[in-house]
Amino acid sequence: MLCEQCAKEFETTTCGSCGAVLLKLGRFCYACGKELGESRSVGVEAEDIDFSSRILCSDGTCIGVIDENGICKVCGKPYTPETK
């Protein structure tokens, strides 16, 4: 698919649920909301997760948690601790 502004070629995929042709921009179909491709397992058992030690994203609007590199797993922004 070509960008209307710069004529750059973008990679596309087809949703397995609704059949829409989509730009590869995320994990979910922006037409029907279903997850694209194979679902990935987390690889960590539920009882192994320590919810008390997780760090929530400092963005204020994001629901993600910070990974071991200090980056939010959802929005990709770096963690900035609150200053009081």
mmCIF file of the N, C-alpha and C atoms, coordinates in Angstrom:
data_MODEL
# 
_entry.id   MODEL 
# 
loop_
_atom_site.group_PDB 
_atom_site.id 
_atom_site.type_symbol 
_atom_site.label_atom_id 
_atom_site.label_alt_id 
_atom_site.label_comp_id 
_atom_site.label_asym_id 
_atom_site.label_entity_id 
_atom_site.label_seq_id 
_atom_site.pdbx_PDB_ins_code 
_atom_site.Cartn_x 
_atom_site.Cartn_y 
_atom_site.Cartn_z 
_atom_site.occupancy 
_atom_site.B_iso_or_equiv 
_atom_site.pdbx_formal_charge 
_atom_site.auth_seq_id 
_atom_site.auth_comp_id 
_atom_site.auth_asym_id 
_atom_site.auth_atom_id 
_atom_site.pdbx_PDB_model_num 
ATOM 1   N N  . MET A 1 1  ? 0.848   -1.169  0.000  1.00 0.00 ? 1  MET A N  1 
ATOM 2   C CA . MET A 1 1  ? 0.000   0.000   0.000  1.00 0.00 ? 1  MET A CA 1 
ATOM 3   C C  . MET A 1 1  ? 0.899   1.240   0.000  1.00 0.00 ? 1  MET A C  1 
ATOM 4   N N  . LEU A 1 2  ? 0.563   2.237   -0.793 1.00 0.00 ? 2  LEU A N  1 
ATOM 5   C CA . LEU A 1 2  ? 1.358   3.458   -0.904 1.00 0.00 ? 2  LEU A CA 1 
ATOM 6   C C  . LEU A 1 2  ? 0.799   4.571   -0.026 1.00 0.00 ? 2  LEU A C  1 
ATOM 7   N N  . CYS A 1 3  ? 1.716   5.319   0.590  1.00 0.00 ? 3  CYS A N  1 
ATOM 8   C CA . CYS A 1 3  ? 1.330   6.499   1.359  1.00 0.00 ? 3  CYS A CA 1 
ATOM 9   C C  . CYS A 1 3  ? 0.905   7.591   0.383  1.00 0.00 ? 3  CYS A C  1 
ATOM 10  N N  . GLU A 1 4  ? -0.208  8.240   0.663  1.00 0.00 ? 4  GLU A N  1 
ATOM 11  C CA . GLU A 1 4  ? -0.706  9.302   -0.213 1.00 0.00 ? 4  GLU A CA 1 
ATOM 12  C C  . GLU A 1 4  ? 0.163   10.550  -0.158 1.00 0.00 ? 4  GLU A C  1 
ATOM 13  N N  . GLN A 1 5  ? 0.885   10.750  0.942  1.00 0.00 ? 5  GLN A N  1 
ATOM 14  C CA . GLN A 1 5  ? 1.707   11.944  1.113  1.00 0.00 ? 5  GLN A CA 1 
ATOM 15  C C  . GLN A 1 5  ? 3.098   11.805  0.499  1.00 0.00 ? 5  GLN A C  1 
ATOM 16  N N  . CYS A 1 6  ? 3.777   10.666  0.780  1.00 0.00 ? 6  CYS A N  1 
ATOM 17  C CA . CYS A 1 6  ? 5.179   10.550  0.368  1.00 0.00 ? 6  CYS A CA 1 
ATOM 18  C C  . CYS A 1 6  ? 5.449   9.426   -0.623 1.00 0.00 ? 6  CYS A C  1 
ATOM 19  N N  . ALA A 1 7  ? 4.447   8.654   -0.982 1.00 0.00 ? 7  ALA A N  1 
ATOM 20  C CA . ALA A 1 7  ? 4.545   7.533   -1.917 1.00 0.00 ? 7  ALA A CA 1 
ATOM 21  C C  . ALA A 1 7  ? 5.429   6.402   -1.396 1.00 0.00 ? 7  ALA A C  1 
ATOM 22  N N  . LYS A 1 8  ? 5.632   6.339   -0.073 1.00 0.00 ? 8  LYS A N  1 
ATOM 23  C CA . LYS A 1 8  ? 6.402   5.257   0.534  1.00 0.00 ? 8  LYS A CA 1 
ATOM 24  C C  . LYS A 1 8  ? 5.536   4.001   0.574  1.00 0.00 ? 8  LYS A C  1 
ATOM 25  N N  . GLU A 1 9  ? 6.148   2.857   0.308  1.00 0.00 ? 9  GLU A N  1 
ATOM 26  C CA . GLU A 1 9  ? 5.440   1.581   0.334  1.00 0.00 ? 9  GLU A CA 1 
ATOM 27  C C  . GLU A 1 9  ? 5.366   1.064   1.768  1.00 0.00 ? 9  GLU A C  1 
ATOM 28  N N  . PHE A 1 10 ? 4.154   0.713   2.234  1.00 0.00 ? 10 PHE A N  1 
ATOM 29  C CA . PHE A 1 10 ? 3.951   0.173   3.569  1.00 0.00 ? 10 PHE A CA 1 
ATOM 30  C C  . PHE A 1 10 ? 3.544   -1.287  3.468  1.00 0.00 ? 10 PHE A C  1 
ATOM 31  N N  . GLU A 1 11 ? 4.013   -2.091  4.416  1.00 0.00 ? 11 GLU A N  1 
ATOM 32  C CA . GLU A 1 11 ? 3.676   -3.504  4.459  1.00 0.00 ? 11 GLU A CA 1 
ATOM 33  C C  . GLU A 1 11 ? 2.236   -3.669  4.947  1.00 0.00 ? 11 GLU A C  1 
ATOM 34  N N  . THR A 1 12 ? 1.507   -4.572  4.318  1.00 0.00 ? 12 THR A N  1 
ATOM 35  C CA . THR A 1 12 ? 0.115   -4.810  4.697  1.00 0.00 ? 12 THR A CA 1 
ATOM 36  C C  . THR A 1 12 ? -0.070  -6.256  5.136  1.00 0.00 ? 12 THR A C  1 
ATOM 37  N N  . THR A 1 13 ? -1.175  -6.503  5.785  1.00 0.00 ? 13 THR A N  1 
ATOM 38  C CA . THR A 1 13 ? -1.577  -7.840  6.194  1.00 0.00 ? 13 THR A CA 1 
ATOM 39  C C  . THR A 1 13 ? -3.092  -7.932  6.067  1.00 0.00 ? 13 THR A C  1 
ATOM 40  N N  . THR A 1 14 ? -3.610  -9.135  6.089  1.00 0.00 ? 14 THR A N  1 
ATOM 41  C CA . THR A 1 14 ? -5.052  -9.339  6.014  1.00 0.00 ? 14 THR A CA 1 
ATOM 42  C C  . THR A 1 14 ? -5.539  -9.912  7.334  1.00 0.00 ? 14 THR A C  1 
ATOM 43  N N  . CYS A 1 15 ? -6.603  -9.352  7.864  1.00 0.00 ? 15 CYS A N  1 
ATOM 44  C CA . CYS A 1 15 ? -7.188  -9.832  9.116  1.00 0.00 ? 15 CYS A CA 1 
ATOM 45  C C  . CYS A 1 15 ? -7.823  -11.197 8.871  1.00 0.00 ? 15 CYS A C  1 
ATOM 46  N N  . GLY A 1 16 ? -7.471  -12.169 9.688  1.00 0.00 ? 16 GLY A N  1 
ATOM 47  C CA . GLY A 1 16 ? -8.032  -13.507 9.565  1.00 0.00 ? 16 GLY A CA 1 
ATOM 48  C C  . GLY A 1 16 ? -9.475  -13.595 10.020 1.00 0.00 ? 16 GLY A C  1 
ATOM 49  N N  . SER A 1 17 ? -9.938  -12.600 10.746 1.00 0.00 ? 17 SER A N  1 
ATOM 50  C CA . SER A 1 17 ? -11.302 -12.617 11.263 1.00 0.00 ? 17 SER A CA 1 
ATOM 51  C C  . SER A 1 17 ? -12.293 -11.952 10.310 1.00 0.00 ? 17 SER A C  1 
ATOM 52  N N  . CYS A 1 18 ? -11.985 -10.708 9.889  1.00 0.00 ? 18 CYS A N  1 
ATOM 53  C CA . CYS A 1 18 ? -12.943 -9.974  9.044  1.00 0.00 ? 18 CYS A CA 1 
ATOM 54  C C  . CYS A 1 18 ? -12.488 -9.832  7.598  1.00 0.00 ? 18 CYS A C  1 
ATOM 55  N N  . GLY A 1 19 ? -11.230 -10.163 7.290  1.00 0.00 ? 19 GLY A N  1 
ATOM 56  C CA . GLY A 1 19 ? -10.736 -10.101 5.925  1.00 0.00 ? 19 GLY A CA 1 
ATOM 57  C C  . GLY A 1 19 ? -10.281 -8.734  5.458  1.00 0.00 ? 19 GLY A C  1 
ATOM 58  N N  . ALA A 1 20 ? -10.241 -7.750  6.350  1.00 0.00 ? 20 ALA A N  1 
ATOM 59  C CA . ALA A 1 20 ? -9.816  -6.398  5.972  1.00 0.00 ? 20 ALA A CA 1 
ATOM 60  C C  . ALA A 1 20 ? -8.323  -6.375  5.657  1.00 0.00 ? 20 ALA A C  1 
ATOM 61  N N  . VAL A 1 21 ? -7.937  -5.609  4.642  1.00 0.00 ? 21 VAL A N  1 
ATOM 62  C CA . VAL A 1 21 ? -6.531  -5.397  4.318  1.00 0.00 ? 21 VAL A CA 1 
ATOM 63  C C  . VAL A 1 21 ? -6.051  -4.225  5.163  1.00 0.00 ? 21 VAL A C  1 
ATOM 64  N N  . LEU A 1 22 ? -5.003  -4.471  5.969  1.00 0.00 ? 22 LEU A N  1 
ATOM 65  C CA . LEU A 1 22 ? -4.555  -3.500  6.962  1.00 0.00 ? 22 LEU A CA 1 
ATOM 66  C C  . LEU A 1 22 ? -3.080  -3.188  6.825  1.00 0.00 ? 22 LEU A C  1 
ATOM 67  N N  . LEU A 1 23 ? -2.702  -1.992  7.230  1.00 0.00 ? 23 LEU A N  1 
ATOM 68  C CA . LEU A 1 23 ? -1.293  -1.668  7.396  1.00 0.00 ? 23 LEU A CA 1 
ATOM 69  C C  . LEU A 1 23 ? -0.805  -2.376  8.647  1.00 0.00 ? 23 LEU A C  1 
ATOM 70  N N  . LYS A 1 24 ? 0.441   -2.831  8.653  1.00 0.00 ? 24 LYS A N  1 
ATOM 71  C CA . LYS A 1 24 ? 0.989   -3.486  9.838  1.00 0.00 ? 24 LYS A CA 1 
ATOM 72  C C  . LYS A 1 24 ? 1.402   -2.420  10.834 1.00 0.00 ? 24 LYS A C  1 
ATOM 73  N N  . LEU A 1 25 ? 0.447   -1.964  11.635 1.00 0.00 ? 25 LEU A N  1 
ATOM 74  C CA . LEU A 1 25 ? 0.707   -0.907  12.605 1.00 0.00 ? 25 LEU A CA 1 
ATOM 75  C C  . LEU A 1 25 ? 0.623   -1.391  14.039 1.00 0.00 ? 25 LEU A C  1 
ATOM 76  N N  . GLY A 1 26 ? 0.028   -2.525  14.279 1.00 0.00 ? 26 GLY A N  1 
ATOM 77  C CA . GLY A 1 26 ? -0.137  -2.999  15.645 1.00 0.00 ? 26 GLY A CA 1 
ATOM 78  C C  . GLY A 1 26 ? -0.530  -4.454  15.685 1.00 0.00 ? 26 GLY A C  1 
ATOM 79  N N  . ARG A 1 27 ? -0.878  -4.913  16.880 1.00 0.00 ? 27 ARG A N  1 
ATOM 80  C CA . ARG A 1 27 ? -1.239  -6.312  17.083 1.00 0.00 ? 27 ARG A CA 1 
ATOM 81  C C  . ARG A 1 27 ? -2.691  -6.597  16.786 1.00 0.00 ? 27 ARG A C  1 
ATOM 82  N N  . PHE A 1 28 ? -3.531  -5.557  16.679 1.00 0.00 ? 28 PHE A N  1 
ATOM 83  C CA . PHE A 1 28 ? -4.964  -5.762  16.538 1.00 0.00 ? 28 PHE A CA 1 
ATOM 84  C C  . PHE A 1 28 ? -5.492  -5.159  15.239 1.00 0.00 ? 28 PHE A C  1 
ATOM 85  N N  . CYS A 1 29 ? -6.546  -5.780  14.697 1.00 0.00 ? 29 CYS A N  1 
ATOM 86  C CA . CYS A 1 29 ? -7.214  -5.266  13.503 1.00 0.00 ? 29 CYS A CA 1 
ATOM 87  C C  . CYS A 1 29 ? -7.947  -3.990  13.872 1.00 0.00 ? 29 CYS A C  1 
ATOM 88  N N  . TYR A 1 30 ? -7.710  -2.910  13.134 1.00 0.00 ? 30 TYR A N  1 
ATOM 89  C CA . TYR A 1 30 ? -8.399  -1.660  13.441 1.00 0.00 ? 30 TYR A CA 1 
ATOM 90  C C  . TYR A 1 30 ? -9.773  -1.587  12.786 1.00 0.00 ? 30 TYR A C  1 
ATOM 91  N N  . ALA A 1 31 ? -10.205 -2.665  12.117 1.00 0.00 ? 31 ALA A N  1 
ATOM 92  C CA . ALA A 1 31 ? -11.564 -2.737  11.581 1.00 0.00 ? 31 ALA A CA 1 
ATOM 93  C C  . ALA A 1 31 ? -12.499 -3.489  12.538 1.00 0.00 ? 31 ALA A C  1 
ATOM 94  N N  . CYS A 1 32 ? -12.028 -4.635  13.080 1.00 0.00 ? 32 CYS A N  1 
ATOM 95  C CA . CYS A 1 32 ? -12.901 -5.442  13.948 1.00 0.00 ? 32 CYS A CA 1 
ATOM 96  C C  . CYS A 1 32 ? -12.379 -5.596  15.370 1.00 0.00 ? 32 CYS A C  1 
ATOM 97  N N  . GLY A 1 33 ? -11.105 -5.287  15.614 1.00 0.00 ? 33 GLY A N  1 
ATOM 98  C CA . GLY A 1 33 ? -10.549 -5.348  16.962 1.00 0.00 ? 33 GLY A CA 1 
ATOM 99  C C  . GLY A 1 33 ? -9.930  -6.675  17.358 1.00 0.00 ? 33 GLY A C  1 
ATOM 100 N N  . LYS A 1 34 ? -9.987  -7.673  16.493 1.00 0.00 ? 34 LYS A N  1 
ATOM 101 C CA . LYS A 1 34 ? -9.410  -8.978  16.818 1.00 0.00 ? 34 LYS A CA 1 
ATOM 102 C C  . LYS A 1 34 ? -7.888  -8.922  16.723 1.00 0.00 ? 34 LYS A C  1 
ATOM 103 N N  . GLU A 1 35 ? -7.209  -9.786  17.508 1.00 0.00 ? 35 GLU A N  1 
ATOM 104 C CA . GLU A 1 35 ? -5.754  -9.839  17.474 1.00 0.00 ? 35 GLU A CA 1 
ATOM 105 C C  . GLU A 1 35 ? -5.301  -10.450 16.154 1.00 0.00 ? 35 GLU A C  1 
ATOM 106 N N  . LEU A 1 36 ? -4.276  -9.863  15.549 1.00 0.00 ? 36 LEU A N  1 
ATOM 107 C CA . LEU A 1 36 ? -3.756  -10.338 14.275 1.00 0.00 ? 36 LEU A CA 1 
ATOM 108 C C  . LEU A 1 36 ? -2.724  -11.428 14.505 1.00 0.00 ? 36 LEU A C  1 
ATOM 109 N N  . GLY A 1 37 ? -2.631  -12.357 13.591 1.00 0.00 ? 37 GLY A N  1 
ATOM 110 C CA . GLY A 1 37 ? -1.615  -13.394 13.649 1.00 0.00 ? 37 GLY A CA 1 
ATOM 111 C C  . GLY A 1 37 ? -1.840  -14.353 14.792 1.00 0.00 ? 37 GLY A C  1 
ATOM 112 N N  . GLU A 1 38 ? -0.788  -15.101 15.087 1.00 0.00 ? 38 GLU A N  1 
ATOM 113 C CA . GLU A 1 38 ? -0.862  -16.072 16.160 1.00 0.00 ? 38 GLU A CA 1 
ATOM 114 C C  . GLU A 1 38 ? -0.790  -15.361 17.494 1.00 0.00 ? 38 GLU A C  1 
ATOM 115 N N  . SER A 1 39 ? -1.583  -15.824 18.430 1.00 0.00 ? 39 SER A N  1 
ATOM 116 C CA . SER A 1 39 ? -1.512  -15.240 19.763 1.00 0.00 ? 39 SER A CA 1 
ATOM 117 C C  . SER A 1 39 ? -0.260  -15.762 20.450 1.00 0.00 ? 39 SER A C  1 
ATOM 118 N N  . ARG A 1 40 ? 0.436   -14.868 21.103 1.00 0.00 ? 40 ARG A N  1 
ATOM 119 C CA . ARG A 1 40 ? 1.670   -15.230 21.777 1.00 0.00 ? 40 ARG A CA 1 
ATOM 120 C C  . ARG A 1 40 ? 1.375   -15.502 23.247 1.00 0.00 ? 40 ARG A C  1 
ATOM 121 N N  . SER A 1 41 ? 1.944   -16.588 23.758 1.00 0.00 ? 41 SER A N  1 
ATOM 122 C CA . SER A 1 41 ? 1.774   -16.857 25.180 1.00 0.00 ? 41 SER A CA 1 
ATOM 123 C C  . SER A 1 41 ? 2.797   -16.036 25.944 1.00 0.00 ? 41 SER A C  1 
ATOM 124 N N  . VAL A 1 42 ? 2.434   -15.670 27.133 1.00 0.00 ? 42 VAL A N  1 
ATOM 125 C CA . VAL A 1 42 ? 3.293   -14.813 27.937 1.00 0.00 ? 42 VAL A CA 1 
ATOM 126 C C  . VAL A 1 42 ? 4.538   -15.558 28.371 1.00 0.00 ? 42 VAL A C  1 
ATOM 127 N N  . GLY A 1 43 ? 4.426   -16.849 28.659 1.00 0.00 ? 43 GLY A N  1 
ATOM 128 C CA . GLY A 1 43 ? 5.584   -17.632 29.049 1.00 0.00 ? 43 GLY A CA 1 
ATOM 129 C C  . GLY A 1 43 ? 5.851   -17.603 30.543 1.00 0.00 ? 43 GLY A C  1 
ATOM 130 N N  . VAL A 1 44 ? 5.074   -16.880 31.304 1.00 0.00 ? 44 VAL A N  1 
ATOM 131 C CA . VAL A 1 44 ? 5.225   -16.828 32.752 1.00 0.00 ? 44 VAL A CA 1 
ATOM 132 C C  . VAL A 1 44 ? 3.916   -17.307 33.357 1.00 0.00 ? 44 VAL A C  1 
ATOM 133 N N  . GLU A 1 45 ? 4.021   -18.246 34.266 1.00 0.00 ? 45 GLU A N  1 
ATOM 134 C CA . GLU A 1 45 ? 2.826   -18.746 34.934 1.00 0.00 ? 45 GLU A CA 1 
ATOM 135 C C  . GLU A 1 45 ? 2.229   -17.664 35.817 1.00 0.00 ? 45 GLU A C  1 
ATOM 136 N N  . ALA A 1 46 ? 0.931   -17.689 35.979 1.00 0.00 ? 46 ALA A N  1 
ATOM 137 C CA . ALA A 1 46 ? 0.236   -16.665 36.757 1.00 0.00 ? 46 ALA A CA 1 
ATOM 138 C C  . ALA A 1 46 ? 0.734   -16.607 38.192 1.00 0.00 ? 46 ALA A C  1 
ATOM 139 N N  . GLU A 1 47 ? 1.072   -17.753 38.775 1.00 0.00 ? 47 GLU A N  1 
ATOM 140 C CA . GLU A 1 47 ? 1.529   -17.734 40.157 1.00 0.00 ? 47 GLU A CA 1 
ATOM 141 C C  . GLU A 1 47 ? 2.956   -17.205 40.295 1.00 0.00 ? 47 GLU A C  1 
ATOM 142 N N  . ASP A 1 48 ? 3.712   -17.103 39.205 1.00 0.00 ? 48 ASP A N  1 
ATOM 143 C CA . ASP A 1 48 ? 5.075   -16.588 39.247 1.00 0.00 ? 48 ASP A CA 1 
ATOM 144 C C  . ASP A 1 48 ? 5.142   -15.069 39.170 1.00 0.00 ? 48 ASP A C  1 
ATOM 145 N N  . ILE A 1 49 ? 4.051   -14.403 38.832 1.00 0.00 ? 49 ILE A N  1 
ATOM 146 C CA . ILE A 1 49 ? 4.040   -12.950 38.691 1.00 0.00 ? 49 ILE A CA 1 
ATOM 147 C C  . ILE A 1 49 ? 3.903   -12.308 40.060 1.00 0.00 ? 49 ILE A C  1 
ATOM 148 N N  . ASP A 1 50 ? 4.811   -11.389 40.380 1.00 0.00 ? 50 ASP A N  1 
ATOM 149 C CA . ASP A 1 50 ? 4.751   -10.655 41.642 1.00 0.00 ? 50 ASP A CA 1 
ATOM 150 C C  . ASP A 1 50 ? 4.188   -9.271  41.347 1.00 0.00 ? 50 ASP A C  1 
ATOM 151 N N  . PHE A 1 51 ? 2.882   -9.109  41.554 1.00 0.00 ? 51 PHE A N  1 
ATOM 152 C CA . PHE A 1 51 ? 2.219   -7.855  41.225 1.00 0.00 ? 51 PHE A CA 1 
ATOM 153 C C  . PHE A 1 51 ? 2.666   -6.700  42.111 1.00 0.00 ? 51 PHE A C  1 
ATOM 154 N N  . SER A 1 52 ? 3.171   -6.985  43.291 1.00 0.00 ? 52 SER A N  1 
ATOM 155 C CA . SER A 1 52 ? 3.591   -5.909  44.191 1.00 0.00 ? 52 SER A CA 1 
ATOM 156 C C  . SER A 1 52 ? 4.885   -5.243  43.733 1.00 0.00 ? 52 SER A C  1 
ATOM 157 N N  . SER A 1 53 ? 5.671   -5.917  42.884 1.00 0.00 ? 53 SER A N  1 
ATOM 158 C CA . SER A 1 53 ? 6.946   -5.340  42.453 1.00 0.00 ? 53 SER A CA 1 
ATOM 159 C C  . SER A 1 53 ? 6.890   -4.703  41.065 1.00 0.00 ? 53 SER A C  1 
ATOM 160 N N  . ARG A 1 54 ? 5.760   -4.754  40.384 1.00 0.00 ? 54 ARG A N  1 
ATOM 161 C CA . ARG A 1 54 ? 5.688   -4.169  39.041 1.00 0.00 ? 54 ARG A CA 1 
ATOM 162 C C  . ARG A 1 54 ? 5.636   -2.644  39.124 1.00 0.00 ? 54 ARG A C  1 
ATOM 163 N N  . ILE A 1 55 ? 6.146   -1.996  38.095 1.00 0.00 ? 55 ILE A N  1 
ATOM 164 C CA . ILE A 1 55 ? 6.160   -0.535  38.021 1.00 0.00 ? 55 ILE A CA 1 
ATOM 165 C C  . ILE A 1 55 ? 5.235   -0.129  36.887 1.00 0.00 ? 55 ILE A C  1 
ATOM 166 N N  . LEU A 1 56 ? 4.239   0.684   37.199 1.00 0.00 ? 56 LEU A N  1 
ATOM 167 C CA . LEU A 1 56 ? 3.283   1.127   36.188 1.00 0.00 ? 56 LEU A CA 1 
ATOM 168 C C  . LEU A 1 56 ? 3.868   2.248   35.340 1.00 0.00 ? 56 LEU A C  1 
ATOM 169 N N  . CYS A 1 57 ? 3.404   2.362   34.109 1.00 0.00 ? 57 CYS A N  1 
ATOM 170 C CA . CYS A 1 57 ? 3.866   3.401   33.191 1.00 0.00 ? 57 CYS A CA 1 
ATOM 171 C C  . CYS A 1 57 ? 3.594   4.778   33.783 1.00 0.00 ? 57 CYS A C  1 
ATOM 172 N N  . SER A 1 58 ? 4.561   5.670   33.635 1.00 0.00 ? 58 SER A N  1 
ATOM 173 C CA . SER A 1 58 ? 4.449   7.016   34.206 1.00 0.00 ? 58 SER A CA 1 
ATOM 174 C C  . SER A 1 58 ? 3.746   7.993   33.274 1.00 0.00 ? 58 SER A C  1 
ATOM 175 N N  . ASP A 1 59 ? 3.260   7.522   32.128 1.00 0.00 ? 59 ASP A N  1 
ATOM 176 C CA . ASP A 1 59 ? 2.601   8.384   31.151 1.00 0.00 ? 59 ASP A CA 1 
ATOM 177 C C  . ASP A 1 59 ? 1.334   9.031   31.699 1.00 0.00 ? 59 ASP A C  1 
ATOM 178 N N  . GLY A 1 60 ? 0.602   8.323   32.539 1.00 0.00 ? 60 GLY A N  1 
ATOM 179 C CA . GLY A 1 60 ? -0.630  8.857   33.098 1.00 0.00 ? 60 GLY A CA 1 
ATOM 180 C C  . GLY A 1 60 ? -1.876  8.414   32.353 1.00 0.00 ? 60 GLY A C  1 
ATOM 181 N N  . THR A 1 61 ? -1.742  8.069   31.080 1.00 0.00 ? 61 THR A N  1 
ATOM 182 C CA . THR A 1 61 ? -2.882  7.595   30.300 1.00 0.00 ? 61 THR A CA 1 
ATOM 183 C C  . THR A 1 61 ? -2.691  6.159   29.829 1.00 0.00 ? 61 THR A C  1 
ATOM 184 N N  . CYS A 1 62 ? -1.498  5.616   29.986 1.00 0.00 ? 62 CYS A N  1 
ATOM 185 C CA . CYS A 1 62 ? -1.170  4.267   29.523 1.00 0.00 ? 62 CYS A CA 1 
ATOM 186 C C  . CYS A 1 62 ? -1.406  3.258   30.648 1.00 0.00 ? 62 CYS A C  1 
ATOM 187 N N  . ILE A 1 63 ? -1.791  2.038   30.290 1.00 0.00 ? 63 ILE A N  1 
ATOM 188 C CA . ILE A 1 63 ? -2.041  0.998   31.280 1.00 0.00 ? 63 ILE A CA 1 
ATOM 189 C C  . ILE A 1 63 ? -0.901  -0.013  31.362 1.00 0.00 ? 63 ILE A C  1 
ATOM 190 N N  . GLY A 1 64 ? 0.211   0.247   30.691 1.00 0.00 ? 64 GLY A N  1 
ATOM 191 C CA . GLY A 1 64 ? 1.318   -0.693  30.633 1.00 0.00 ? 64 GLY A CA 1 
ATOM 192 C C  . GLY A 1 64 ? 2.167   -0.716  31.889 1.00 0.00 ? 64 GLY A C  1 
ATOM 193 N N  . VAL A 1 65 ? 3.084   -1.684  31.912 1.00 0.00 ? 65 VAL A N  1 
ATOM 194 C CA . VAL A 1 65 ? 4.060   -1.793  32.988 1.00 0.00 ? 65 VAL A CA 1 
ATOM 195 C C  . VAL A 1 65 ? 5.458   -1.648  32.400 1.00 0.00 ? 65 VAL A C  1 
ATOM 196 N N  . ILE A 1 66 ? 6.394   -1.261  33.246 1.00 0.00 ? 66 ILE A N  1 
ATOM 197 C CA . ILE A 1 66 ? 7.766   -1.012  32.819 1.00 0.00 ? 66 ILE A CA 1 
ATOM 198 C C  . ILE A 1 66 ? 8.547   -2.323  32.804 1.00 0.00 ? 66 ILE A C  1 
ATOM 199 N N  . ASP A 1 67 ? 9.307   -2.565  31.727 1.00 0.00 ? 67 ASP A N  1 
ATOM 200 C CA . ASP A 1 67 ? 10.117  -3.776  31.630 1.00 0.00 ? 67 ASP A CA 1 
ATOM 201 C C  . ASP A 1 67 ? 11.470  -3.580  32.305 1.00 0.00 ? 67 ASP A C  1 
ATOM 202 N N  . GLU A 1 68 ? 12.335  -4.592  32.211 1.00 0.00 ? 68 GLU A N  1 
ATOM 203 C CA . GLU A 1 68 ? 13.641  -4.549  32.867 1.00 0.00 ? 68 GLU A CA 1 
ATOM 204 C C  . GLU A 1 68 ? 14.573  -3.491  32.277 1.00 0.00 ? 68 GLU A C  1 
ATOM 205 N N  . ASN A 1 69 ? 14.262  -2.971  31.081 1.00 0.00 ? 69 ASN A N  1 
ATOM 206 C CA . ASN A 1 69 ? 15.072  -1.925  30.451 1.00 0.00 ? 69 ASN A CA 1 
ATOM 207 C C  . ASN A 1 69 ? 14.559  -0.523  30.742 1.00 0.00 ? 69 ASN A C  1 
ATOM 208 N N  . GLY A 1 70 ? 13.486  -0.404  31.533 1.00 0.00 ? 70 GLY A N  1 
ATOM 209 C CA . GLY A 1 70 ? 12.933  0.900   31.877 1.00 0.00 ? 70 GLY A CA 1 
ATOM 210 C C  . GLY A 1 70 ? 11.995  1.472   30.835 1.00 0.00 ? 70 GLY A C  1 
ATOM 211 N N  . ILE A 1 71 ? 11.467  0.620   29.949 1.00 0.00 ? 71 ILE A N  1 
ATOM 212 C CA . ILE A 1 71 ? 10.581  1.041   28.864 1.00 0.00 ? 71 ILE A CA 1 
ATOM 213 C C  . ILE A 1 71 ? 9.212   0.407   29.075 1.00 0.00 ? 71 ILE A C  1 
ATOM 214 N N  . CYS A 1 72 ? 8.154   1.170   28.797 1.00 0.00 ? 72 CYS A N  1 
ATOM 215 C CA . CYS A 1 72 ? 6.796   0.650   28.925 1.00 0.00 ? 72 CYS A CA 1 
ATOM 216 C C  . CYS A 1 72 ? 6.548   -0.423  27.863 1.00 0.00 ? 72 CYS A C  1 
ATOM 217 N N  . LYS A 1 73 ? 5.964   -1.534  28.270 1.00 0.00 ? 73 LYS A N  1 
ATOM 218 C CA . LYS A 1 73 ? 5.686   -2.639  27.351 1.00 0.00 ? 73 LYS A CA 1 
ATOM 219 C C  . LYS A 1 73 ? 4.541   -2.340  26.393 1.00 0.00 ? 73 LYS A C  1 
ATOM 220 N N  . VAL A 1 74 ? 3.713   -1.331  26.689 1.00 0.00 ? 74 VAL A N  1 
ATOM 221 C CA . VAL A 1 74 ? 2.567   -1.009  25.844 1.00 0.00 ? 74 VAL A CA 1 
ATOM 222 C C  . VAL A 1 74 ? 2.864   0.166   24.920 1.00 0.00 ? 74 VAL A C  1 
ATOM 223 N N  . CYS A 1 75 ? 3.263   1.310   25.485 1.00 0.00 ? 75 CYS A N  1 
ATOM 224 C CA . CYS A 1 75 ? 3.430   2.514   24.661 1.00 0.00 ? 75 CYS A CA 1 
ATOM 225 C C  . CYS A 1 75 ? 4.876   2.767   24.237 1.00 0.00 ? 75 CYS A C  1 
ATOM 226 N N  . GLY A 1 76 ? 5.845   2.105   24.880 1.00 0.00 ? 76 GLY A N  1 
ATOM 227 C CA . GLY A 1 76 ? 7.242   2.248   24.491 1.00 0.00 ? 76 GLY A CA 1 
ATOM 228 C C  . GLY A 1 76 ? 7.953   3.462   25.056 1.00 0.00 ? 76 GLY A C  1 
ATOM 229 N N  . LYS A 1 77 ? 7.291   4.218   25.920 1.00 0.00 ? 77 LYS A N  1 
ATOM 230 C CA . LYS A 1 77 ? 7.922   5.405   26.502 1.00 0.00 ? 77 LYS A CA 1 
ATOM 231 C C  . LYS A 1 77 ? 8.816   5.006   27.668 1.00 0.00 ? 77 LYS A C  1 
ATOM 232 N N  . PRO A 1 78 ? 9.916   5.741   27.880 1.00 0.00 ? 78 PRO A N  1 
ATOM 233 C CA . PRO A 1 78 ? 10.782  5.445   29.027 1.00 0.00 ? 78 PRO A CA 1 
ATOM 234 C C  . PRO A 1 78 ? 10.114  5.861   30.332 1.00 0.00 ? 78 PRO A C  1 
ATOM 235 N N  . TYR A 1 79 ? 10.452  5.145   31.397 1.00 0.00 ? 79 TYR A N  1 
ATOM 236 C CA . TYR A 1 79 ? 9.892   5.438   32.715 1.00 0.00 ? 79 TYR A CA 1 
ATOM 237 C C  . TYR A 1 79 ? 10.528  6.697   33.290 1.00 0.00 ? 79 TYR A C  1 
ATOM 238 N N  . THR A 1 80 ? 9.705   7.599   33.792 1.00 0.00 ? 80 THR A N  1 
ATOM 239 C CA . THR A 1 80 ? 10.194  8.790   34.493 1.00 0.00 ? 80 THR A CA 1 
ATOM 240 C C  . THR A 1 80 ? 9.556   8.793   35.873 1.00 0.00 ? 80 THR A C  1 
ATOM 241 N N  . PRO A 1 81 ? 10.357  8.610   36.922 1.00 0.00 ? 81 PRO A N  1 
ATOM 242 C CA . PRO A 1 81 ? 9.799   8.553   38.273 1.00 0.00 ? 81 PRO A CA 1 
ATOM 243 C C  . PRO A 1 81 ? 9.145   9.869   38.667 1.00 0.00 ? 81 PRO A C  1 
ATOM 244 N N  . GLU A 1 82 ? 8.138   9.749   39.526 1.00 0.00 ? 82 GLU A N  1 
ATOM 245 C CA . GLU A 1 82 ? 7.455   10.949  40.019 1.00 0.00 ? 82 GLU A CA 1 
ATOM 246 C C  . GLU A 1 82 ? 8.398   11.751  40.900 1.00 0.00 ? 82 GLU A C  1 
ATOM 247 N N  . THR A 1 83 ? 8.324   13.060  40.779 1.00 0.00 ? 83 THR A N  1 
ATOM 248 C CA . THR A 1 83 ? 9.093   13.933  41.658 1.00 0.00 ? 83 THR A CA 1 
ATOM 249 C C  . THR A 1 83 ? 8.122   14.624  42.589 1.00 0.00 ? 83 THR A C  1 
ATOM 250 N N  . LYS A 1 84 ? 8.428   14.572  43.877 1.00 0.00 ? 84 LYS A N  1 
ATOM 251 C CA . LYS A 1 84 ? 7.509   15.166  44.859 1.00 0.00 ? 84 LYS A CA 1 
ATOM 252 C C  . LYS A 1 84 ? 8.112   16.386  45.475 1.00 0.00 ? 84 LYS A C  1 
# 
